[in-house]
Amino acid sequence: MDASPQVRIGAITALMDFNHPDSIELIKSTLYDENSEVIENAVVALYNLSGADILLDIINDEKSNQTTKNKAQEILDEYEND
């Protein structure tokens, strides 16, 4: 929850690399960040940790903003639709 978006992105990356059972829930909390880079990094990290199902959850989540949904759809289109 640092004021710097770069610090928040670094925390997301560290949580993804650590792959602790609590990492997914902690990263999910950043999906509602005010910074689009933080959101995009969170979506990528969640995909790396959980796979395509979490992207579908994001896309279907009424609370997710359009930036979040667009990034989730972009990853699905690029990596899951072979």
Residue pairs with C-beta under 8 A, 6 or more apart in sequence:
1 8
2 8
2 11
5 33
5 35
5 37
5 38
8 30
8 33
8 35
8 38
9 37
9 38
9 41
12 27
12 30
12 38
12 41
12 42
12 45
13 41
13 45
15 23
15 26
15 27
15 45
16 23
16 27
16 45
16 48
16 49
19 49
23 49
24 46
24 49
24 50
24 54
27 42
27 45
27 46
27 49
28 42
28 46
30 38
30 39
30 41
30 42
31 39
31 42
31 43
31 46
31 58
31 64
31 68
32 39
32 63
32 65
32 68
33 39
33 42
36 67
39 65
39 67
39 68
39 71
40 67
40 71
43 55
43 58
43 68
43 71
43 72
43 75
44 71
44 75
46 54
46 55
46 58
47 54
47 55
47 72
47 75
47 79
52 76
52 79
52 80
55 72
55 73
55 75
55 76
55 80
56 72
56 76
58 64
58 68
58 69
58 72
59 69
59 72
59 73
59 76
64 72
